[in-house]
Amino acid sequence: MGDTTPGLVCAHHHLYSTLARGMPAPVGLPTDFLQILERVWWRLDVALDLETIRCSAMLGALEALESGTTAIVDHHESPNAIEGSLDVVAAACAEVGVRVRCCYGVTDRHGPDGARRGLEENERFLAAGGRGMVGVHAAFTCTDATLEAAADLAARRGVGVHVHVAEGVVDRDAGARLDRLASPEWLLAHGVHLDRVLPGTLAHNPRSNMHNGVGYARPRRWPGRVVLGSDGIGADMLDEMRVGYVRAREDDLAATPAEAWSWVEAGWELVPEARDDRVRWSYDRVDDPWCAVFTPGVRALDVWVGGEQVLAGGRPTRVDAGEVRARAAQAAGRLFARM
């Protein structure tokens, strides 16, 4: 019998990117973070429709569940399929049996009308009882008026803003632009080049930051709460914790696995319900950070969400894993054709 822990939380995800594996290569190798966005992710998000969003979210939720992650804080963007997109994401996760907090990443990249529609999708979803936050892509793709509108909407709805902050140098002035708007309820993703402390929770995404070559956020210096996200690279939070630890250790030999585990634990403050979920692991010392960090191959065997067993012997109980993966493969083919 393995160790049992609460369900893990992926505190910053992009479920819409699950189908990106195998996508057509960009025309020209990106040489900086902005080019990565322009040539990879902004090509992907404009090609999404509601059906590919559904398939991508279902596969991402399934993989989260198989990794012992029972709650996802998702940041969604689909400029040509905005209306109803958050309902699709939420329904896909619910079908698998995974908790999700949704938001739509508002941006002015597609003009004032695109920003307005993004704000309206956030408001519609929250007003209808959806669980989540108000999403903003990043300060550098938004006007001051849009940032203010998003902050106002979040305040009126009693939630925070989920926003990428100073991930790359292109957004280095995010701190100055958000300083008077941010509140403790905000979720600040990345913070690599943030020049000041803002109110809110920092979502650290070590693997993504390394992959994009944007630098190191040094989360140990953040005075407030730090949670762990994947930025769309799956939702295996034990594995993300291992990457987070070795990256911290590379920067400072005083770093310990306990600090990396504390970022996992802080996810339960962000999504308290996940603390009542249960995961039985294949290893009996998962909650010992020194053991978990250096033990490969740990997997979730059984998972209970809200008292219901949604993973039994490594297999989901609500959906057919093979069918979910087959539909996702077909949807990816259609998505790549549009790209």
KELUMLUM-31008 format. One record per residue (C-alpha): residue in three letters; x, y, z. Coordinates in steps of 0.25 Angstrom, whole numbers, padded with zeros to 4 digits, always signed. Layout:
# KELUMLUM-31008
alaXYZ ...
# end
This chain:
# KELUMLUM-31008
met+0000+0000+0000 gly+0006+0013-0004 asp+0005+0027+0002 thr-0007+0035+0002 thr-0008+0050+0000 pro-0018+0061-0004 gly-0020+0063-0019 leu-0009+0072-0025 val-0012+0086-0031 cys-0006+0091-0044 ala-0007+0106-0041 his-0004+0111-0055 his-0008+0103-0067 his-0012+0105-0082 leu-0021+0093-0085 tyr-0023+0098-0099 ser-0008+0095-0102 thr-0010+0080-0099 leu-0011+0077-0114 ala+0001+0085-0118 arg+0010+0073-0118 gly+0014+0070-0132 met+0009+0083-0137 pro+0015+0089-0150 ala+0029+0095-0148 pro+0030+0110-0148 val+0035+0117-0161 gly+0048+0121-0156 leu+0054+0117-0143 pro+0050+0127-0132 thr+0062+0135-0126 asp+0054+0141-0114 phe+0042+0140-0105 leu+0033+0149-0113 gln+0036+0141-0126 ile+0033+0128-0118 leu+0019+0134-0116 glu+0017+0140-0130 arg+0022+0127-0137 val+0017+0116-0128 trp+0006+0120-0118 trp-0001+0131-0125 arg-0002+0122-0137 leu-0008+0111-0129 asp-0018+0119-0121 val-0025+0126-0134 ala-0027+0112-0140 leu-0035+0107-0128 asp-0050+0104-0129 leu-0059+0099-0118 glu-0058+0085-0122 thr-0042+0085-0122 ile-0043+0093-0109 arg-0052+0081-0103 cys-0043+0070-0108 ser-0030+0077-0103 ala-0036+0080-0089 met-0041+0066-0087 leu-0027+0060-0091 gly-0021+0070-0081 ala-0030+0067-0070 leu-0028+0052-0072 glu-0013+0054-0072 ala-0015+0062-0059 leu-0023+0051-0052 glu-0013+0041-0056 ser-0002+0049-0049 gly-0010+0051-0036 thr-0014+0065-0040 thr-0029+0067-0036 ala-0030+0082-0038 ile-0025+0091-0049 val-0025+0107-0050 asp-0026+0109-0065 his-0023+0121-0073 his-0030+0120-0087 glu-0029+0127-0100 ser-0036+0125-0113 pro-0038+0138-0121 asn-0047+0132-0132 ala-0055+0124-0122 ile-0057+0132-0110 glu-0072+0132-0106 gly-0075+0119-0098 ser-0060+0114-0098 leu-0060+0114-0083 asp-0072+0106-0082 val-0065+0096-0091 val-0053+0095-0083 ala-0061+0094-0070 ala-0070+0083-0075 ala-0058+0075-0081 cys-0051+0075-0068 ala-0064+0071-0060 glu-0066+0060-0070 val-0052+0054-0066 gly-0054+0057-0051 val-0044+0068-0049 arg-0047+0081-0042 val-0044+0094-0051 arg-0043+0109-0049 cys-0045+0116-0062 cys-0042+0129-0068 tyr-0041+0135-0082 gly-0028+0143-0085 val-0032+0157-0089 thr-0023+0163-0099 asp-0023+0175-0109 arg-0015+0167-0119 his-0028+0166-0127 gly-0033+0180-0126 pro-0043+0186-0116 asp-0054+0177-0120 gly-0045+0165-0117 ala-0042+0171-0103 arg-0057+0174-0101 arg-0061+0160-0104 gly-0051+0154-0095 leu-0056+0162-0083 glu-0070+0158-0087 glu-0067+0143-0087 asn-0060+0145-0073 glu-0072+0152-0068 arg-0082+0143-0074 phe-0076+0130-0068 leu-0074+0136-0054 ala-0088+0142-0054 ala-0094+0128-0058 gly-0087+0122-0046 gly-0074+0117-0052 arg-0062+0116-0043 gly-0050+0124-0047 met-0044+0137-0048 val-0043+0149-0058 gly-0032+0146-0068 val-0022+0155-0075 his-0011+0151-0085 ala+0000+0160-0081 ala+0001+0175-0079 phe+0010+0177-0091 thr-0002+0172-0100 cys-0012+0180-0093 thr-0015+0195-0093 asp-0016+0202-0079 ala-0031+0203-0081 thr-0033+0188-0083 leu-0024+0185-0071 glu-0033+0195-0063 ala-0046+0188-0068 ala-0041+0174-0064 ala-0037+0179-0050 asp-0050+0186-0049 leu-0058+0173-0053 ala-0050+0164-0044 ala-0053+0174-0032 arg-0068+0174-0035 arg-0068+0159-0036 gly-0060+0157-0023 val-0049+0149-0030 gly-0035+0152-0034 val-0028+0154-0048 his-0020+0142-0054 val-0009+0149-0062 his+0005+0146-0068 val+0014+0156-0062 ala+0028+0159-0067 glu+0030+0146-0072 gly+0040+0151-0083 val+0048+0164-0084 val+0037+0169-0094 asp+0028+0170-0082 arg+0038+0176-0072 asp+0030+0189-0069 ala+0018+0180-0064 gly+0021+0183-0050 ala+0020+0198-0052 arg+0007+0196-0060 leu+0000+0187-0050 asp+0005+0193-0037 arg-0007+0201-0034 leu-0017+0190-0039 ala-0012+0177-0033 ser-0019+0172-0020 pro-0016+0160-0011 glu-0026+0152-0019 trp-0018+0152-0032 leu-0010+0141-0038 leu+0003+0145-0044 ala+0009+0135-0054 his+0024+0135-0056 gly+0030+0148-0050 val+0043+0145-0056 his+0047+0160-0059 leu+0037+0166-0049 asp+0044+0178-0043 arg+0036+0180-0030 val+0027+0172-0021 leu+0012+0172-0025 pro+0001+0168-0016 gly-0004+0154-0020 thr+0001+0139-0021 leu+0013+0136-0030 ala+0011+0124-0039 his+0025+0118-0042 asn+0027+0110-0055 pro+0041+0105-0055 arg+0041+0096-0067 ser+0034+0106-0076 asn+0043+0117-0072 met+0055+0108-0075 his+0049+0103-0088 asn+0046+0117-0093 gly+0060+0122-0089 val+0054+0134-0081 gly+0062+0133-0069 tyr+0060+0129-0054 ala+0049+0135-0045 arg+0056+0132-0032 pro+0043+0129-0025 arg+0050+0127-0012 arg+0052+0142-0011 trp+0037+0145-0013 pro+0031+0149+0001 gly+0017+0144-0001 arg+0011+0131-0005 val+0017+0123-0017 val+0010+0112-0024 leu+0015+0103-0035 gly+0009+0103-0049 ser+0013+0096-0062 asp+0009+0107-0072 gly+0003+0096-0081 ile+0014+0085-0080 gly+0005+0075-0074 ala+0001+0075-0060 asp+0010+0065-0053 met+0013+0073-0041 leu+0022+0063-0034 asp+0031+0064-0047 glu+0030+0079-0047 met+0034+0080-0033 arg+0046+0072-0036 val+0050+0082-0047 gly+0047+0093-0038 tyr+0056+0088-0027 val+0068+0085-0036 arg+0067+0099-0043 ala+0066+0105-0029 arg+0078+0097-0025 glu+0086+0101-0037 asp+0084+0116-0033 asp+0086+0114-0018 leu+0092+0102-0011 ala+0084+0105+0001 ala+0071+0102-0006 thr+0064+0089-0001 pro+0053+0080-0006 ala+0045+0084+0006 glu+0044+0098-0001 ala+0039+0092-0014 trp+0029+0083-0007 ser+0024+0096+0000 trp+0020+0101-0014 val+0012+0089-0016 glu+0005+0090-0002 ala+0002+0105-0005 gly-0007+0100-0016 trp-0017+0095-0006 glu-0018+0109-0001 leu-0022+0113-0015 val-0032+0102-0017 pro-0036+0098-0003 glu-0045+0087-0008 ala-0034+0079-0014 arg-0029+0077+0001 asp-0040+0067+0003 asp-0038+0059-0010 arg-0029+0047-0008 val-0018+0041-0016 arg-0012+0027-0013 trp+0002+0026-0019 ser+0011+0015-0024 tyr+0022+0020-0014 asp+0020+0021+0002 arg+0028+0033+0004 val+0022+0044-0005 asp+0021+0054+0006 asp+0035+0053+0010 pro+0041+0064+0000 trp+0055+0058+0000 cys+0050+0044-0004 ala+0040+0049-0014 val+0050+0058-0021 phe+0060+0047-0023 thr+0050+0035-0026 pro+0046+0034-0041 gly+0034+0027-0046 val+0024+0030-0035 arg+0010+0029-0041 ala-0004+0031-0036 leu-0011+0018-0034 asp-0025+0022-0028 val-0031+0036-0028 trp-0044+0041-0020 val-0050+0054-0024 gly-0061+0059-0015 gly-0062+0045-0009 glu-0064+0039-0023 gln-0053+0029-0028 val-0049+0035-0042 leu-0036+0027-0044 ala-0036+0012-0040 gly-0023+0004-0042 gly-0018+0015-0051 arg-0030+0016-0060 pro-0040+0027-0060 thr-0054+0022-0056 arg-0063+0033-0063 val-0057+0033-0077 asp-0050+0023-0086 ala-0035+0027-0087 gly-0033+0021-0100 glu-0045+0028-0106 val-0041+0042-0101 arg-0027+0040-0107 ala-0032+0035-0120 arg-0042+0047-0121 ala-0030+0057-0117 ala-0022+0051-0128 gln-0033+0053-0138 ala-0035+0068-0133 ala-0020+0071-0134 gly-0020+0067-0148 arg-0031+0076-0151 leu-0024+0087-0143 phe-0011+0085-0150 ala-0018+0086-0164 arg-0024+0100-0160 met-0010+0104-0156 
# end
